[in-house]
């Protein structure tokens, strides 16, 4: 019998920062879009509305744009701080290893700070995100598990993509679905 594909990712503050940064990208884009919209409306207001102008709008719109911009830029840092604090308080660890084994019908996940084995069917995977140095499995329950693309055992990253294409093609990035 052939051994199952496995991956072990050492999760530390750097990996968590990159994971959170990638997961929050849509939210960051939305917040920056709102900030830009507020600045656009403010500029149009200044150009189109003659004097005297409403002081609340003149001051409020750029202030809202600044708040949304700060939320977009500081969101990763704040979320990372919360995750690190929870790890420290609940598990008394600052870093851990996350081992994932890809079986024929399900994923088996084990983290080094616990003896529990989590089994997830492939249909529970919502998305596989790819960055230049991480792969991130996201479940329908919005849990995320990072994978190190160079630390596959009993196979390679290409074997991983082949398996994902077979077991859960809708979770793949669009560029990986073709072919």
TAZIKA-V513773 format. One record per residue. N is the residue number from 1. RES is the residue in three letters. OMEGA is omega in radians with two decimals (none if undefined). BURIAL is b if it has 24 or more other ideal C-beta (glycine too) atoms within 12 Angstrom, else e. Layout:
n = (N & N)
res = (RES & RES)
omega = (OMEGA & OMEGA)
burial = (BURIAL & BURIAL)
//
This chain:
n = (1 & 2 & 3 & 4 & 5 & 6 & 7 & 8 & 9 & 10 & 11 & 12 & 13 & 14 & 15 & 16 & 17 & 18 & 19 & 20 & 21 & 22 & 23 & 24 & 25 & 26 & 27 & 28 & 29 & 30 & 31 & 32 & 33 & 34 & 35 & 36 & 37 & 38 & 39 & 40 & 41 & 42 & 43 & 44 & 45 & 46 & 47 & 48 & 49 & 50 & 51 & 52 & 53 & 54 & 55 & 56 & 57 & 58 & 59 & 60 & 61 & 62 & 63 & 64 & 65 & 66 & 67 & 68 & 69 & 70 & 71 & 72 & 73 & 74 & 75 & 76 & 77 & 78 & 79 & 80 & 81 & 82 & 83 & 84 & 85 & 86 & 87 & 88 & 89 & 90 & 91 & 92 & 93 & 94 & 95 & 96 & 97 & 98 & 99 & 100 & 101 & 102 & 103 & 104 & 105 & 106 & 107 & 108 & 109 & 110 & 111 & 112 & 113 & 114 & 115 & 116 & 117 & 118 & 119 & 120 & 121 & 122 & 123 & 124 & 125 & 126 & 127 & 128 & 129 & 130 & 131 & 132 & 133 & 134 & 135 & 136 & 137 & 138 & 139 & 140 & 141 & 142 & 143 & 144 & 145 & 146 & 147 & 148 & 149 & 150 & 151 & 152 & 153 & 154 & 155 & 156 & 157 & 158 & 159 & 160 & 161 & 162 & 163 & 164 & 165 & 166 & 167 & 168 & 169 & 170 & 171 & 172 & 173 & 174 & 175 & 176 & 177 & 178 & 179)
res = (UNK & UNK & UNK & UNK & UNK & UNK & UNK & UNK & UNK & UNK & UNK & UNK & UNK & UNK & UNK & UNK & UNK & UNK & UNK & UNK & UNK & UNK & UNK & UNK & UNK & UNK & UNK & UNK & UNK & UNK & UNK & UNK & UNK & UNK & UNK & UNK & UNK & UNK & UNK & UNK & UNK & UNK & UNK & UNK & UNK & UNK & UNK & UNK & UNK & UNK & UNK & UNK & UNK & UNK & UNK & UNK & UNK & UNK & UNK & UNK & UNK & UNK & UNK & UNK & UNK & UNK & UNK & UNK & UNK & UNK & UNK & UNK & UNK & UNK & UNK & UNK & UNK & UNK & UNK & UNK & UNK & UNK & UNK & UNK & UNK & UNK & UNK & UNK & UNK & UNK & UNK & UNK & UNK & UNK & UNK & UNK & UNK & UNK & UNK & UNK & UNK & UNK & UNK & UNK & UNK & UNK & UNK & UNK & UNK & UNK & UNK & UNK & UNK & UNK & UNK & UNK & UNK & UNK & UNK & UNK & UNK & UNK & UNK & UNK & UNK & UNK & UNK & UNK & UNK & UNK & UNK & UNK & UNK & UNK & UNK & UNK & UNK & UNK & UNK & UNK & UNK & UNK & UNK & UNK & UNK & UNK & UNK & UNK & UNK & UNK & UNK & UNK & UNK & UNK & UNK & UNK & UNK & UNK & UNK & UNK & UNK & UNK & UNK & UNK & UNK & UNK & UNK & UNK & UNK & UNK & UNK & UNK & UNK & UNK & UNK & UNK & UNK & UNK & UNK)
omega = (-3.11 & 3.12 & -3.11 & 3.06 & 3.14 & 3.06 & 3.06 & -3.13 & 3.06 & -3.06 & 3.07 & -3.08 & -3.13 & 3.13 & 3.10 & 3.13 & -3.14 & 3.12 & -3.13 & 3.13 & -3.13 & -3.13 & -3.10 & -3.10 & 3.12 & 3.12 & 3.12 & 3.14 & 3.11 & 3.14 & 3.10 & 3.06 & 3.08 & 3.11 & 3.11 & 3.10 & 3.11 & 3.11 & 3.11 & 3.12 & 3.12 & 3.12 & 3.11 & 3.11 & -3.14 & -3.13 & -2.98 & -3.07 & -3.14 & 3.10 & -0.26 & -3.13 & 3.09 & -3.09 & 3.12 & 3.12 & -3.11 & -3.13 & -3.02 & -3.10 & 3.08 & 3.09 & 3.08 & 3.10 & 3.12 & 3.14 & 3.13 & 3.09 & 3.10 & 3.08 & 3.14 & -3.05 & -3.08 & -3.09 & 3.14 & -3.12 & -3.13 & 3.12 & 3.09 & 3.12 & 3.13 & -3.13 & 3.14 & 3.12 & 3.10 & 3.09 & -3.12 & -3.09 & -3.03 & -3.02 & -3.12 & 3.09 & 3.02 & 3.08 & -3.08 & 3.05 & 3.09 & -3.12 & -3.14 & 3.06 & -3.08 & -3.14 & -3.13 & -3.09 & -3.05 & 3.02 & 3.02 & -3.10 & 3.09 & 3.06 & -2.99 & -3.12 & -3.11 & 3.07 & -3.10 & 3.06 & 3.14 & 3.12 & 3.14 & 3.02 & -3.12 & -3.13 & 3.10 & 3.07 & -3.12 & -3.03 & 2.98 & 3.14 & -3.12 & 3.00 & -3.08 & -3.11 & 3.10 & 2.91 & -3.08 & 3.06 & 3.11 & -3.11 & 3.08 & 3.08 & 3.11 & 2.98 & -3.08 & -3.14 & 3.13 & 3.05 & 3.07 & -3.04 & -3.14 & -3.08 & 3.04 & 3.10 & -3.11 & 3.12 & -3.11 & 3.10 & 3.10 & 3.05 & 3.09 & -3.11 & 3.09 & 3.12 & 3.14 & 3.12 & 3.14 & -3.00 & -3.09 & -3.06 & -3.13 & -3.14 & -3.08 & 2.97 & -3.04 & -3.11 & 3.12 & -3.12 & -3.05 & 3.02 & none)
burial = (e & e & e & e & b & b & b & b & b & b & b & e & e & e & b & b & b & b & b & b & b & b & b & b & e & e & e & b & e & e & b & b & e & b & b & e & e & b & e & e & e & b & e & e & e & e & e & e & e & e & e & e & e & e & e & e & e & e & e & e & b & e & e & e & b & e & e & b & e & e & e & b & e & e & b & b & e & e & b & b & e & e & b & b & e & e & b & e & e & e & e & e & e & e & e & b & b & b & b & b & b & b & e & e & e & e & b & b & b & b & b & e & e & e & e & e & e & e & e & b & e & b & e & b & b & e & b & b & b & b & e & e & e & b & b & b & b & b & e & e & e & e & e & b & b & b & b & b & b & e & b & b & e & e & e & e & b & e & e & b & b & e & b & b & e & e & b & b & e & e & b & b & e & e & e & b & e & e & e)
//
